[in-house]
């Protein structure tokens, strides 16, 4: 007991002050993650114009459904699908980003409506979902262009295809990098017990 007290009395006051400063800075940095919360609220509010746009397009579709050809109806439905995919993308970024960088969403913990992927998507998973959504949106845009009548702009289509292929290649590269990282982690975990045994 006396030895313990003597050790405590031997702590350098300068080191103690340094420890307090370090602890304070770390608390500020850790608390700084809450600065991201308003950004996610802003993203949530960005769903309002998307919602408005969806219903405007839907009303136009219903008004003209008697005179439109099936091809035109398909184009209109593709536009609606485009808006829905964009909304899904925003929700994925909000939920996964908030849980990865700010805090767990505890209010949804025991909810039956909680999405299965919520709480399981890490940063690498978020990137894959993001790229996957962008690829889906890009495919719909290409499909809409191919179905439209009138002048066909070769240059514009070429750039759209290049952008789409860029999204696809990026998604594949992200998936490969995550696969390599997962294999490295599993190898490290397998080697740890053997090292500790030595």
C-alpha positions as CSV (number, residue, x, y, z in Angstrom):
1,X,0.0,0.0,0.0
2,X,2.8,2.4,0.9
3,X,4.6,1.5,-2.3
4,X,1.5,2.4,-4.3
5,X,1.3,5.8,-2.5
6,X,5.0,6.5,-3.2
7,X,4.5,5.7,-6.9
8,X,1.5,8.1,-7.0
9,X,3.5,10.8,-5.3
10,X,6.4,10.3,-7.8
11,X,4.1,11.3,-10.8
12,X,5.6,14.3,-12.5
13,X,3.1,17.3,-12.3
14,X,4.1,18.3,-15.9
15,X,3.1,14.8,-17.2
16,X,-0.2,15.0,-15.2
17,X,-1.0,18.4,-16.9
18,X,-0.1,16.9,-20.3
19,X,-2.4,14.0,-19.6
20,X,-5.3,16.4,-18.7
21,X,-4.7,18.4,-21.9
22,X,-4.6,15.2,-24.0
23,X,-7.8,13.9,-22.5
24,X,-9.5,17.3,-23.1
25,X,-8.4,17.4,-26.7
26,X,-9.5,13.8,-27.3
27,X,-13.0,14.6,-25.8
28,X,-13.4,17.6,-28.0
29,X,-12.3,15.6,-31.1
30,X,-14.7,12.7,-30.2
31,X,-17.5,15.1,-29.5
32,X,-16.8,16.8,-32.8
33,X,-18.5,13.9,-34.6
34,X,-21.8,15.5,-33.7
35,X,-21.0,18.3,-36.2
36,X,-22.0,15.8,-38.9
37,X,-25.5,15.3,-37.4
38,X,-26.9,18.5,-39.0
39,X,-25.6,17.4,-42.4
40,X,-27.6,14.1,-42.1
41,X,-30.7,16.1,-41.1
42,X,-30.1,18.3,-44.2
43,X,-29.9,15.2,-46.4
44,X,-33.2,14.0,-44.8
45,X,-34.9,17.3,-45.7
46,X,-33.6,16.9,-49.3
47,X,-36.1,14.1,-49.7
48,X,-38.9,16.7,-49.6
49,X,-38.2,18.1,-53.2
50,X,-37.7,14.5,-54.4
51,X,-41.1,13.5,-52.9
52,X,-42.7,16.6,-54.5
53,X,-41.1,15.8,-57.9
54,X,-42.3,12.2,-57.7
55,X,-45.9,13.1,-57.2
56,X,-45.8,15.8,-59.9
57,X,-44.5,13.3,-62.4
58,X,-47.1,10.7,-61.2
59,X,-50.0,13.2,-61.7
60,X,-48.8,14.1,-65.2
61,X,-48.6,10.3,-66.0
62,X,-52.2,9.7,-64.7
63,X,-53.5,12.7,-66.6
64,X,-52.1,11.6,-70.0
65,X,-52.3,7.8,-69.5
66,X,-55.3,7.6,-72.0
67,X,-53.4,9.2,-74.8
68,X,-49.8,8.0,-74.2
69,X,-48.3,5.0,-76.0
70,X,-46.9,2.1,-74.0
71,X,-43.4,3.3,-74.8
72,X,-44.1,6.7,-73.4
73,X,-45.7,5.2,-70.3
74,X,-42.5,3.1,-69.8
75,X,-40.4,6.2,-70.0
76,X,-42.5,8.0,-67.4
77,X,-42.3,5.0,-65.1
78,X,-38.5,4.8,-65.6
79,X,-38.4,8.5,-64.5
80,X,-40.4,7.6,-61.3
81,X,-38.1,4.7,-60.7
82,X,-35.1,7.0,-61.0
83,X,-36.5,9.3,-58.3
84,X,-37.2,6.3,-56.0
85,X,-33.6,5.0,-56.4
86,X,-32.3,8.5,-55.6
87,X,-34.4,8.5,-52.4
88,X,-33.2,5.0,-51.5
89,X,-29.6,6.2,-52.0
90,X,-30.1,9.2,-49.6
91,X,-31.6,6.9,-46.9
92,X,-28.7,4.5,-47.2
93,X,-26.2,7.3,-46.8
94,X,-28.1,8.8,-43.9
95,X,-28.5,5.6,-41.8
96,X,-25.1,4.0,-42.6
97,X,-23.2,7.3,-42.4
98,X,-24.8,8.4,-39.1
99,X,-24.3,5.0,-37.5
100,X,-20.7,4.7,-38.7
101,X,-19.5,8.3,-37.9
102,X,-21.9,9.8,-35.3
103,X,-23.9,7.4,-33.1
104,X,-26.0,4.3,-33.0
105,X,-29.7,4.8,-33.8
106,X,-31.0,3.3,-30.5
107,X,-34.7,4.2,-31.2
108,X,-34.7,1.6,-34.0
109,X,-33.0,-1.2,-32.0
110,X,-36.2,-3.2,-31.2
111,X,-38.3,-1.9,-34.0
112,X,-39.9,-4.5,-36.4
113,X,-39.5,-2.0,-39.2
114,X,-35.7,-1.7,-38.8
115,X,-34.0,-2.6,-42.1
116,X,-31.9,-5.7,-41.9
117,X,-28.8,-4.0,-43.2
118,X,-29.0,-1.2,-40.7
119,X,-26.2,-1.4,-38.1
120,X,-24.3,-3.9,-40.3
121,X,-23.1,-1.7,-43.1
122,X,-19.6,-0.5,-42.3
123,X,-17.7,2.2,-44.3
124,X,-16.6,-0.2,-47.0
125,X,-20.2,-1.6,-47.3
126,X,-21.5,1.9,-47.6
127,X,-19.2,2.6,-50.5
128,X,-20.4,-0.6,-52.3
129,X,-24.0,0.3,-51.7
130,X,-23.4,3.8,-52.9
131,X,-21.7,2.6,-56.1
132,X,-24.4,0.0,-56.7
133,X,-27.1,2.7,-56.4
134,X,-25.3,5.0,-58.8
135,X,-24.9,2.1,-61.3
136,X,-28.6,1.4,-61.1
137,X,-29.5,5.1,-61.6
138,X,-27.0,5.3,-64.5
139,X,-28.6,2.2,-66.2
140,X,-32.1,3.8,-66.0
141,X,-30.8,7.0,-67.5
142,X,-29.2,5.1,-70.4
143,X,-32.3,3.1,-70.9
144,X,-34.4,6.2,-71.1
145,X,-32.1,7.7,-73.7
146,X,-32.2,4.6,-75.8
147,X,-36.0,4.5,-75.8
148,X,-36.5,8.2,-76.7
149,X,-37.3,9.1,-80.3
150,X,-35.9,12.0,-82.2
151,X,-32.3,13.1,-82.8
152,X,-29.7,10.7,-81.3
153,X,-26.7,12.5,-79.9
154,X,-23.8,10.1,-80.4
155,X,-21.4,12.2,-78.4
156,X,-23.7,12.6,-75.4
157,X,-24.5,8.8,-75.4
158,X,-20.8,8.0,-75.6
159,X,-20.1,10.1,-72.5
160,X,-23.0,8.5,-70.6
161,X,-21.8,5.0,-71.4
162,X,-18.2,6.0,-70.3
163,X,-19.6,7.4,-67.0
164,X,-21.7,4.2,-66.5
165,X,-18.7,2.0,-67.2
166,X,-16.6,4.1,-64.7
167,X,-19.2,3.5,-62.0
168,X,-19.2,-0.3,-62.8
169,X,-15.4,-0.5,-62.8
170,X,-15.2,1.5,-59.5
171,X,-17.7,-0.8,-57.9
172,X,-15.7,-3.9,-58.9
173,X,-12.4,-2.3,-57.7
174,X,-14.0,-1.4,-54.3
175,X,-15.3,-5.0,-54.0
176,X,-11.9,-6.4,-54.8
177,X,-10.1,-4.1,-52.3
178,X,-12.6,-5.1,-49.6
179,X,-12.1,-8.8,-50.4
180,X,-8.3,-8.4,-50.1
181,X,-8.7,-6.4,-46.8
182,X,-11.0,-9.1,-45.4
183,X,-8.6,-11.9,-46.3
184,X,-5.7,-10.0,-44.6
185,X,-7.7,-9.5,-41.5
186,X,-8.7,-13.2,-41.4
187,X,-5.0,-14.2,-41.9
188,X,-3.9,-11.8,-39.1
189,X,-6.6,-13.3,-36.7
190,X,-5.5,-16.8,-37.6
191,X,-1.8,-16.0,-36.9
192,X,-2.4,-14.3,-33.5
193,X,-3.1,-17.4,-31.4
194,X,0.0,-19.2,-32.8
195,X,2.2,-16.1,-32.0
196,X,0.8,-15.9,-28.4
197,X,1.4,-19.7,-28.0
198,X,5.0,-19.1,-28.7
